[in-house]
Amino acid sequence: MLCRYWASFGTRLRGSSRHWLAWQEHNANRRTTRHLVFLAEVLTTLELPPDEPVPDRCGTCERCIKACPTGAITAPHRLDARRCISYLTIELKGSIPLNLRPLIGDRIFGCDDCLDACPWNRFAQVSREAAFFGHPSTVGIALRDYLSLSDERFRELFRNSPIKRIKRRGFLRNICVALGNVGDPSDLAALERAATDAEPLIAEHAKWAIHQIRSRHGISPDKTGLIRGDRN
């Protein structure tokens, strides 16, 4: 017998939408009658008797579609992953498209707006699983303070956290986008330092954030060229 398991990681081809523990929601996620749970999968050569598939229970509800900040859910069961904030802030390795950056708001690792809007989740309760709690060392840290993280400090701070897999370059890229959307002039000094980071991805997004803050607060551009950013 051969087997392999998955739980929100790994690469595989998604097959039929007939699942025996869940149905496909309008946001293309899998839904059970439980609330906000991880669905794990075991692929095996062992022959098992199938259960009856779970019926679709979304009905005509479109709350998740309307809640999506970027319009990534284009129709029931249809998701344009290229616009999904979870994809943009976690899976995307390169530059976040300019037209989508303002729609990300202050999100720095994923987005659950479609789940929050789902009526099925109104019964959800706060988990008592300690692994889901925020790390004490990150409590009270301002967004701009993350920009000073070295690679070593980043790996130490997010050890055993899902955030670690997007690496320093991806995390600080996301921090810059969030600051560009919600930051104020007090964040400019940290962003100007980030704009000289040796990692081009961080530097480019920091320049964009500087431009956004200066424009939003009516601050004249300086002569350093830091506001121009990369318009590719």
C-alpha positions as CSV (number, residue, x, y, z in Angstrom):
1,M,0.0,0.0,0.0
2,L,1.2,3.5,-0.9
3,C,0.0,6.7,0.6
4,R,0.7,10.4,0.9
5,Y,-1.0,13.2,2.8
6,W,-1.6,16.9,2.2
7,A,-2.9,19.7,4.4
8,S,-2.7,23.0,2.7
9,F,0.7,22.3,1.2
10,G,2.2,20.4,-1.7
11,T,1.5,20.4,-5.4
12,R,-1.1,18.2,-7.0
13,L,-3.7,18.2,-9.7
14,R,-7.2,19.0,-8.4
15,G,-9.7,16.5,-9.9
16,S,-13.4,16.1,-9.6
17,S,-15.4,18.5,-7.5
18,R,-17.3,15.6,-6.0
19,H,-15.9,15.4,-2.5
20,W,-17.3,13.1,0.1
21,L,-16.5,15.3,3.1
22,A,-17.3,18.7,1.6
23,W,-18.8,20.6,-1.3
24,Q,-17.3,23.3,-3.4
25,E,-18.3,26.8,-2.3
26,H,-18.9,29.7,-4.6
27,N,-15.4,31.0,-3.7
28,A,-14.0,27.6,-4.9
29,N,-13.0,26.5,-1.4
30,R,-14.2,23.2,0.1
31,R,-16.9,23.5,2.7
32,T,-18.1,21.2,5.4
33,T,-20.8,21.7,7.9
34,R,-18.0,22.4,10.4
35,H,-16.6,25.9,10.5
36,L,-13.2,27.3,9.5
37,V,-11.4,23.9,9.6
38,F,-8.4,22.5,7.6
39,L,-9.3,19.7,5.2
40,A,-6.5,17.2,5.0
41,E,-6.2,14.6,2.2
42,V,-4.7,11.2,2.1
43,L,-3.9,9.7,-1.4
44,T,-3.5,6.0,-1.2
45,T,-3.6,2.8,-3.3
46,L,-5.8,1.2,-0.7
47,E,-9.3,0.5,-2.0
48,L,-11.9,2.0,0.3
49,P,-15.7,2.0,-0.1
50,P,-16.9,5.5,-1.1
51,D,-19.4,7.5,0.9
52,E,-22.2,9.5,-0.7
53,P,-21.0,12.9,-1.9
54,V,-22.1,16.0,0.1
55,P,-24.7,18.1,-1.7
56,D,-24.1,21.7,-2.6
57,R,-25.5,23.9,0.2
58,C,-24.5,27.4,-1.0
59,G,-27.8,27.8,-2.9
60,T,-28.2,31.3,-4.4
61,C,-26.0,33.0,-1.8
62,E,-23.3,35.3,-3.3
63,R,-21.9,37.0,-0.2
64,C,-18.4,35.6,-0.7
65,I,-18.4,36.9,-4.3
66,K,-19.4,40.4,-3.2
67,A,-17.0,40.4,-0.3
68,C,-13.8,39.8,-2.3
69,P,-11.7,43.0,-2.3
70,T,-10.1,42.3,-5.7
71,G,-13.1,40.8,-7.5
72,A,-11.2,37.5,-7.8
73,I,-14.3,35.4,-7.5
74,T,-15.7,36.0,-11.0
75,A,-18.7,33.7,-10.8
76,P,-20.0,30.9,-8.5
77,H,-17.2,28.3,-8.3
78,R,-14.9,30.4,-10.5
79,L,-11.8,32.0,-9.0
80,D,-9.2,34.0,-10.8
81,A,-6.2,33.1,-8.6
82,R,-4.1,35.9,-10.1
83,R,-6.3,38.4,-8.3
84,C,-6.7,36.6,-5.0
85,I,-5.0,38.3,-2.1
86,S,-3.9,35.0,-0.6
87,Y,-2.1,34.2,-3.9
88,L,-0.6,37.7,-4.2
89,T,0.8,37.8,-0.7
90,I,1.8,34.1,-0.3
91,E,2.2,32.2,-3.5
92,L,3.4,35.0,-5.8
93,K,7.1,35.2,-5.7
94,G,7.6,38.3,-7.8
95,S,6.2,41.9,-8.0
96,I,2.6,42.4,-7.1
97,P,0.7,44.1,-10.0
98,L,0.4,47.8,-9.5
99,N,-3.4,47.9,-10.1
100,L,-4.0,45.3,-7.4
101,R,-1.7,46.8,-4.7
102,P,-4.3,49.4,-3.4
103,L,-6.9,46.7,-3.1
104,I,-4.8,44.6,-0.7
105,G,-5.3,47.2,2.0
106,D,-3.3,46.4,5.2
107,R,-3.3,42.6,4.6
108,I,0.2,41.2,4.9
109,F,-0.4,37.4,4.7
110,G,-3.5,36.1,3.0
111,C,-7.1,37.2,3.1
112,D,-10.2,35.5,4.6
113,D,-12.9,38.1,3.6
114,C,-14.8,35.5,1.6
115,L,-14.8,33.1,4.6
116,D,-15.8,35.9,7.0
117,A,-18.8,36.7,4.8
118,C,-20.0,33.1,4.6
119,P,-23.2,32.6,6.6
120,W,-22.0,29.1,7.5
121,N,-19.3,30.6,9.6
122,R,-21.5,32.6,11.8
123,F,-21.5,29.6,14.1
124,A,-17.7,29.4,14.2
125,Q,-16.0,29.6,17.6
126,V,-12.6,30.8,18.6
127,S,-10.1,27.9,18.5
128,R,-8.3,26.8,21.6
129,E,-5.5,25.3,19.6
130,A,-2.3,27.1,20.8
131,A,-0.6,26.6,17.3
132,F,-3.1,29.1,15.9
133,F,-2.3,31.9,18.4
134,G,0.0,34.8,17.4
135,H,3.6,34.5,18.5
136,P,4.1,36.7,21.7
137,S,7.2,38.2,20.1
138,T,5.2,39.8,17.3
139,V,2.6,41.4,19.6
140,G,2.6,45.2,19.4
141,I,5.1,45.4,16.5
142,A,4.4,48.3,14.2
143,L,4.3,47.5,10.5
144,R,7.3,49.7,9.8
145,D,9.4,47.9,12.4
146,Y,9.3,44.7,10.4
147,L,11.3,46.5,7.7
148,S,14.4,46.4,9.8
149,L,14.4,42.6,10.0
150,S,17.6,40.8,8.9
151,D,17.2,37.5,7.2
152,E,18.4,35.7,10.4
153,R,16.1,37.7,12.6
154,F,13.1,37.0,10.2
155,R,13.8,33.2,10.3
156,E,14.1,33.3,14.1
157,L,10.9,35.4,14.6
158,F,8.8,33.2,12.3
159,R,10.2,29.8,13.2
160,N,7.4,27.2,12.9
161,S,5.1,29.8,11.4
162,P,3.5,29.6,7.9
163,I,4.9,33.1,7.3
164,K,8.4,31.7,7.1
165,R,7.8,30.0,3.8
166,I,7.4,33.3,1.9
167,K,10.8,34.3,3.1
168,R,12.0,37.8,4.1
169,R,11.7,39.2,0.6
170,G,8.1,38.2,0.3
171,F,7.1,39.3,3.8
172,L,8.8,42.7,3.5
173,R,7.3,43.2,0.1
174,N,3.9,42.7,1.7
175,I,4.7,45.1,4.5
176,C,5.7,47.8,2.0
177,V,2.3,47.4,0.2
178,A,0.4,47.6,3.4
179,L,2.3,50.8,4.4
180,G,1.7,52.2,1.0
181,N,-2.1,51.8,1.6
182,V,-2.4,52.7,5.3
183,G,0.9,54.3,6.3
184,D,1.6,57.9,7.2
185,P,4.6,60.3,7.1
186,S,6.0,58.7,10.2
187,D,6.6,55.5,8.2
188,L,8.7,57.3,5.5
189,A,12.1,57.0,7.2
190,A,11.8,53.2,7.5
191,L,10.5,52.9,3.9
192,E,13.4,55.0,2.6
193,R,15.8,52.6,4.2
194,A,13.9,49.7,2.7
195,A,14.2,51.4,-0.7
196,T,17.9,50.8,-0.6
197,D,17.6,47.1,0.4
198,A,19.9,44.8,-1.5
199,E,16.8,42.7,-2.4
200,P,15.3,44.4,-5.5
201,L,11.8,43.1,-4.8
202,I,11.7,44.9,-1.4
203,A,13.3,48.1,-2.7
204,E,10.8,48.4,-5.6
205,H,7.8,48.0,-3.3
206,A,9.2,50.4,-0.8
207,K,9.6,53.1,-3.5
208,W,6.0,52.5,-4.5
209,A,4.9,52.9,-0.8
210,I,6.8,56.1,-0.5
211,H,5.1,57.5,-3.5
212,Q,1.7,56.5,-2.2
213,I,2.2,58.1,1.2
214,R,3.6,61.3,-0.2
215,S,0.7,61.6,-2.7
216,R,-1.9,60.9,0.0
217,H,-0.5,63.4,2.4
218,G,0.4,66.1,-0.1
219,I,4.1,65.9,0.5
220,S,6.3,67.1,-2.3
221,P,8.6,64.5,-3.8
222,D,12.3,64.9,-2.9
223,K,15.2,64.7,-5.3
224,T,16.3,61.2,-4.5
225,G,14.1,59.5,-7.0
226,L,12.8,57.2,-4.3
227,I,9.1,57.8,-5.3
228,R,9.3,56.6,-8.9
229,G,9.2,52.9,-8.3
230,D,9.1,50.3,-11.0
231,R,6.3,50.6,-13.5
232,N,6.7,47.2,-15.2
